[in-house]
């Protein structure tokens, strides 16, 4: 997934681009962690 810097998405909650990207990456990382844990069981 590519994130284009300098392109401000229109977010209803008014968060800045950097914050939105960071929270999105955190969600993806936690999901990947869950996937890894379920694979090892």
C-alpha positions in Angstrom: 0.0 0.0 0.0 1.4 3.4 -1.0 0.9 6.5 1.0 1.3 9.6 -1.1 2.9 12.3 1.1 1.5 15.8 0.7 -1.9 14.6 -0.3 -4.3 15.5 2.4 -7.2 13.1 2.6 -10.6 14.5 3.6 -11.2 13.0 7.0 -14.5 13.6 8.8 -12.8 13.6 12.2 -10.5 16.4 11.1 -7.3 14.5 11.9 -4.1 15.5 10.0 -2.7 13.1 7.4 0.2 11.9 9.6 -2.1 11.0 12.5 -4.5 9.1 10.3 -1.6 7.2 8.6 -0.1 6.4 12.0 -3.3 5.1 13.5 -4.0 3.1 10.3 -0.5 1.5 10.4 -1.1 0.7 14.1 -4.3 -1.1 13.2 -2.5 -3.1 10.4 0.3 -4.0 12.7 -1.9 -5.2 15.5 -3.9 -7.2 12.9 -0.7 -8.8 11.6 0.3 -9.7 15.1 -3.0 -11.4 15.7 -2.6 -13.3 12.5 0.9 -14.5 13.5 -0.3 -15.6 16.9 -3.2 -17.6 15.4 -0.8 -19.2 12.9 1.5 -20.5 15.6 -1.3 -22.2 17.6 
